[in-house]
Amino acid sequence: MRAKVAACVNIWPIESIYWWEGELKEDIEAVLIIKTNEAKMAEIIEKRLSIVSNAIIRIIRRLFK
C-alpha cells in the first residue's frame, strides 16, 4: 500500500495442512487479494517476489468493462 501500486489489499489468515519433504505440516498462512489496474500488475508481482522469495503466487485477472 505504501508503494501505491494497489488500490486495495484484502488479507485472509488461513490454516494450511500439507505434505512437505515427507512430513505432514500445519501452518498459518495468508491469502492476499490485491486490487489494481493492468498497468501496475508487473510492479506488484516484482515487489511481492522480492519480499518473499519462496511464495507461491497465483494471479487471477478479472477485467471489468
VENTA-V897030 format. One record per residue. N is the residue number from 1. PHI is phi as a letter, one per 40 degrees, with the letter a starting at -180 (* if undefined). OMEGA is omega in radians with two decimals (* if undefined). BURIAL is + if it has 24 or more other ideal C-beta (glycine too) atoms within 12 Angstrom, else -. Layout:
((N:PHI:OMEGA:BURIAL) (N:PHI:OMEGA:BURIAL))
This chain:
((1:*:-3.13:-) (2:c:3.14:-) (3:c:3.10:-) (4:f:3.04:-) (5:b:3.11:-) (6:b:3.07:-) (7:c:-3.08:-) (8:a:3.05:-) (9:b:3.02:-) (10:b:3.14:-) (11:b:3.13:-) (12:b:3.03:-) (13:c:3.13:-) (14:b:3.02:-) (15:c:-3.11:-) (16:b:3.05:-) (17:b:-3.03:-) (18:a:3.04:-) (19:c:3.08:-) (20:a:3.13:-) (21:f:3.06:-) (22:g:3.14:-) (23:b:3.06:-) (24:c:-3.08:-) (25:b:3.01:-) (26:b:-3.13:-) (27:a:2.96:-) (28:c:3.14:-) (29:b:3.13:-) (30:b:2.99:-) (31:b:3.11:-) (32:b:2.95:+) (33:b:-3.08:-) (34:b:-3.11:+) (35:b:-3.10:-) (36:a:3.06:+) (37:b:-3.07:-) (38:d:-3.08:-) (39:c:-3.07:-) (40:b:-3.08:-) (41:c:-3.11:-) (42:c:3.13:-) (43:c:3.11:-) (44:c:3.14:+) (45:c:3.13:-) (46:c:3.13:-) (47:c:-3.13:+) (48:c:-3.14:+) (49:c:3.13:-) (50:c:-3.14:-) (51:c:-3.09:-) (52:b:-3.04:-) (53:c:-3.12:-) (54:b:-3.10:-) (55:c:2.99:-) (56:c:-3.06:-) (57:b:3.03:-) (58:b:-3.12:-) (59:b:3.07:-) (60:b:-3.13:-) (61:c:3.07:-) (62:b:-3.11:-) (63:b:3.12:-) (64:b:3.12:-) (65:b:*:-))
